[in-house]
Amino acid sequence: MNHFTRHFGHLAYSNRISINMQCILPQGQTTPERALSNPWFDKGFCEPHQYRAALDRCKGGYESCDMFIDIFAERVCLEREYAANLERWAASSIKRISQSKEFGVNKKVWVESIRASKEIGNTHTDIAQRLQDTVVEKMVTYKKDNYGKSILHVKKIKEFERDFEQAQKPWLKLLDKINRAKKDYQDAQRQFKKAETAEKIIESDRGAEEEQKTKVQLSVSTYKKQCEALKSKYLQYIEEMKSTRANYENAMKEVLDRTHSFERKRLAQFKLLFTAFQQALVIDKDPHLVKMAEAFTQSLNTHDADKDIQWWNSHFGSDTNTNWPSFEELKD
């Protein structure tokens, strides 16, 4: 087998052949695509291994679920920490007030106002529990049910990858044949042109022997036949590609549509849990706040400055009985 038809090394699948093989037009450039490094952006989906863009999206969705859980679990901690800090603040404040020189209704109202304001800690405890139950745990369950995780990979992503590989496997084999045929043909073309150039040179050489001329002419004829044979083989593979393209596109789109449905479901779950997050924070009818407001009001209604002044005056002021000195005889 001569060098025109010998087996060439495997060409990279990413090399584009001269025909248009795109089956899905790339989307318009968006800000995230400009900001992020994405090796799959702005390429035809049916090109070799381009389906990895869909797998990467699934992986990003899985990572977003993890990030969602982390972010809202942190918010749960903040709510619980606030409630705990409020409890500590209330206990410390009441102790300080109790040990101070304050007295009467002012002291009582002050202590009761601290106890009343502490009630909001229960509101934040409830918020934390609602967030944990209706937001964080719901996402934990969703991620477990929809993605699945083994030691080595995310099961759902691996499933899509296998389906894409299966759909693209015969196509890659055909592309390999096309690329090899293309290289063989174009290499033969180069040799043919070199032979033609050599023929022109030797024909113009008056001193050239007929044997040399015959040899060059034979070489031109041989290269020409090889070019025609390789071109025919190249075109044969191109036609084979055209005849199988529709089935290949449909197979790839079928798997892609399943990844779309999977992503659509994830986004719907995010929206559902964003709504749950909003509802968990709604406190306009919170019973703890109602109780706090009522306690504040009742406490404030008992506050009476004159009453405290009168109490102080009766114990320490002008209303006390003064022990005036009087003459006293010596008592044995």
C-alpha positions in Angstrom: 0.0 0.0 0.0 1.6 3.3 -1.1 1.7 6.6 0.8 -1.5 7.8 -0.9 -3.7 5.2 0.6 -1.9 4.2 3.8 -3.7 4.5 7.1 -3.1 8.0 8.7 -3.2 8.7 12.4 -6.6 9.5 13.9 -7.5 13.2 13.4 -9.0 15.3 16.2 -12.8 15.0 16.2 -13.0 18.7 16.7 -11.7 19.5 13.1 -14.5 20.9 11.1 -15.1 19.5 7.6 -16.0 21.7 4.8 -19.7 21.1 4.8 -22.2 22.6 7.2 -23.0 20.2 10.0 -24.8 22.4 12.5 -28.2 21.2 13.4 -29.0 23.8 16.1 -28.0 27.4 15.7 -26.1 28.8 18.7 -28.0 31.2 20.9 -27.2 34.9 20.9 -24.4 36.0 23.2 -25.5 36.9 26.7 -23.7 38.6 29.5 -23.0 35.3 31.4 -21.4 33.9 28.3 -19.2 36.9 27.9 -18.3 36.8 31.6 -17.7 33.0 31.9 -15.2 30.8 30.1 -17.3 28.4 28.1 -15.5 26.2 25.6 -18.8 25.1 24.1 -20.2 28.5 23.4 -21.2 29.5 19.9 -20.7 26.0 18.3 -23.1 23.7 16.5 -24.7 21.3 19.0 -24.3 18.2 16.7 -20.5 18.7 16.3 -18.4 16.0 18.1 -18.6 16.1 21.9 -20.5 19.4 21.8 -23.2 17.7 23.8 -20.9 18.3 26.8 -22.4 21.8 27.0 -25.7 20.1 28.0 -23.9 17.9 30.5 -22.1 20.9 31.9 -25.5 22.6 32.4 -26.7 19.6 34.3 -23.6 19.7 36.5 -24.2 23.4 37.0 -27.7 22.7 38.1 -26.5 20.1 40.6 -24.0 22.5 42.0 -26.6 25.2 42.2 -28.8 22.9 44.3 -25.9 22.5 46.7 -25.3 26.2 46.8 -29.0 26.9 47.4 -28.9 24.5 50.4 -25.8 26.2 51.8 -27.1 29.7 51.4 -30.5 29.1 53.0 -29.1 26.9 55.7 -26.8 29.8 56.6 -29.9 32.0 56.8 -31.5 29.5 59.2 -28.4 29.7 61.4 -28.6 33.5 61.4 -32.3 33.4 62.5 -31.5 31.0 65.3 -28.4 32.9 66.4 -30.5 36.1 66.5 -33.1 34.4 68.7 -30.4 33.0 71.0 -28.7 36.4 71.2 -32.0 38.1 72.0 -32.6 35.6 74.8 -29.2 36.3 76.3 -29.7 40.1 75.9 -33.0 39.9 77.7 -31.7 37.9 80.6 -28.7 40.2 81.0 -30.8 43.3 80.8 -33.4 42.2 83.3 -30.7 41.3 85.7 -29.1 44.7 85.4 -32.4 46.5 85.8 -33.3 44.4 88.8 -30.0 45.3 90.5 -30.2 49.0 89.7 -31.6 51.8 91.9 -34.7 52.0 89.8 -38.0 51.4 91.6 -41.8 51.5 91.2 -43.8 51.3 88.0 -40.9 52.6 86.0 -38.8 49.6 87.0 -41.7 47.3 86.4 -42.5 48.6 83.0 -38.9 48.5 82.0 -38.6 44.9 82.9 -41.9 44.0 81.3 -40.9 45.8 78.1 -37.7 43.7 77.9 -39.7 40.5 78.4 -42.2 41.7 75.8 -39.5 42.5 73.2 -37.9 39.1 73.9 -41.0 37.5 72.3 -39.8 38.5 68.9 -37.1 35.8 69.4 -39.8 33.2 69.1 -40.8 34.8 65.8 -37.3 34.3 64.5 -37.2 30.8 65.8 -40.4 30.1 63.9 -38.9 31.7 60.8 -35.8 29.4 61.1 -38.0 26.3 61.4 -40.1 27.3 58.4 -37.0 27.9 56.3 -35.5 24.6 57.4 -38.7 22.6 56.7 -40.1 24.3 53.6 -37.0 25.5 51.9 -33.8 23.7 52.9 -35.2 20.2 53.4 -37.3 20.4 50.3 -34.2 21.1 48.2 -32.2 18.4 49.9 -35.0 15.9 49.0 -35.3 17.3 45.4 -31.5 16.9 44.8 -31.5 13.4 46.2 -34.5 12.3 44.2 -33.5 13.8 40.9 -29.8 13.7 40.6 -28.6 10.7 42.7 -24.9 10.6 43.7 -22.5 7.7 43.6 -18.9 7.7 44.7 -17.7 8.5 41.2 -20.4 10.5 39.5 -23.8 12.1 39.5 -26.1 9.4 38.2 -28.5 11.5 36.2 -25.6 13.3 34.4 -23.9 10.0 33.7 -27.2 8.7 32.2 -27.4 11.6 29.8 -23.7 11.2 28.9 -24.2 7.6 28.0 -27.2 8.4 25.8 -25.4 11.2 24.0 -22.3 8.9 23.4 -24.6 6.2 22.1 -26.3 8.6 19.7 -23.0 10.1 18.5 -20.8 6.9 18.3 -21.7 5.9 14.7 -21.4 9.6 13.6 -17.9 9.9 15.0 -16.9 6.8 13.1 -18.2 8.3 9.9 -16.4 11.6 10.6 -13.2 9.7 11.2 -13.6 8.1 7.7 -14.4 11.5 6.2 -11.4 13.2 7.7 -9.0 10.4 6.7 -10.4 10.4 3.2 -10.0 14.1 3.0 -6.4 14.0 4.1 -5.6 11.2 1.7 -7.2 13.0 -1.2 -5.6 16.4 -0.4 -2.1 14.8 0.1 -2.5 13.1 -3.3 -3.6 16.4 -4.8 -0.4 18.0 -3.6 1.8 15.2 -5.1 -0.2 15.5 -8.3 0.5 19.2 -8.6 4.2 18.6 -7.9 4.3 16.0 -10.6 2.6 18.4 -13.1 5.1 21.1 -12.2 8.0 18.6 -12.7 6.5 17.6 -16.1 6.4 21.2 -17.3 10.0 21.7 -16.3 11.3 18.6 -18.0 9.2 19.3 -21.1 10.9 22.7 -21.4 14.3 21.1 -20.9 15.7 20.5 -24.4 18.4 18.2 -23.0 16.1 15.9 -21.2 16.0 12.3 -22.3 12.8 10.7 -23.5 13.1 8.1 -20.8 13.0 10.9 -18.2 10.0 12.5 -19.9 8.2 9.2 -20.0 8.8 8.6 -16.4 7.5 11.9 -15.3 4.4 11.6 -17.6 3.7 8.2 -16.0 4.0 9.7 -12.6 1.5 12.4 -13.5 -0.9 9.8 -14.8 -0.5 7.7 -11.7 -1.1 10.6 -9.3 -4.1 11.7 -11.4 -5.7 8.3 -11.1 -5.0 8.1 -7.4 -6.5 11.6 -6.9 -9.7 10.5 -8.8 -10.0 7.3 -6.8 -9.5 9.1 -3.5 -11.8 11.9 -4.4 -14.5 9.3 -5.2 -14.0 7.7 -1.9 -14.1 11.1 -0.1 -17.4 12.1 -1.9 -18.8 8.7 -1.1 -18.4 9.3 2.6 -19.8 12.8 2.3 -22.9 11.4 0.6 -23.2 8.8 3.4 -23.0 11.6 5.9 -25.9 13.4 4.1 -28.1 10.3 4.1 -27.6 9.6 7.8 -27.6 13.2 9.0 -31.3 13.4 9.7 -31.4 10.3 11.9 -28.3 11.5 13.8 -29.8 14.9 14.4 -33.0 13.5 15.7 -31.2 11.1 18.0 -29.1 13.9 19.5 -32.1 16.3 19.8 -34.1 13.6 21.6 -31.5 13.3 24.3 -31.1 17.1 24.4 -34.9 17.6 24.8 -34.7 15.3 27.9 -32.0 17.5 29.3 -34.2 20.5 28.7 -37.1 18.9 30.5 -34.7 18.1 33.4 -33.5 21.6 33.6 -37.0 23.0 33.3 -38.0 20.9 36.3 -35.1 22.2 38.3 -35.9 25.8 37.5 -39.5 25.3 38.5 -38.4 23.8 41.8 -36.2 26.8 42.4 -39.1 29.1 41.8 -41.3 27.1 44.1 -38.7 27.3 46.9 -38.1 31.0 46.3 -41.8 31.4 46.9 -41.6 29.2 50.0 -38.7 31.4 51.2 -40.8 34.6 50.8 -43.7 33.0 52.7 -41.5 31.9 55.5 -40.5 35.5 56.1 -44.0 36.9 56.2 -44.7 37.9 59.8 -47.6 40.5 59.5 -49.9 38.1 61.3 -47.3 36.5 63.5 -48.9 35.6 67.0 -45.6 36.4 68.8 -45.6 39.9 67.5 -49.3 40.3 68.4 -48.5 39.1 71.9 -45.5 41.4 72.1 -47.5 44.4 71.0 -50.2 43.6 73.6 -47.7 43.2 76.4 -46.0 46.5 75.5 -49.3 48.3 75.4 -50.4 46.9 78.8 -47.1 47.7 80.3 -47.0 51.2 79.0 -50.5 51.8 80.3 -49.4 51.1 83.8 -46.6 53.7 83.7 -47.4 56.6 86.0 -44.6 59.1 86.8 -46.7 60.8 89.6 -47.3 57.4 91.2 -43.6 56.7 91.4 -42.9 60.2 92.7 -45.5 59.7 95.4 -44.1 56.3 96.3 -40.7 57.8 96.7 -41.9 60.8 98.5 -43.8 58.6 101.0 -40.7 56.5 101.7 -37.9 59.0 101.4 -39.4 62.4 100.9 -41.6 65.0 102.6 -44.4 62.5 103.4 -42.2 60.5 105.8 -42.4 61.0 109.6 -39.4 62.9 110.7 -38.0 62.0 114.1 -37.6 65.5 115.6 -35.2 65.7 118.6 -36.7 66.5 122.1 -35.3 67.0 125.5 -34.4 63.8 127.2 -33.3 63.1 130.8 -30.6 60.7 131.6 -32.0 57.3 132.1 -30.5 54.9 134.5 
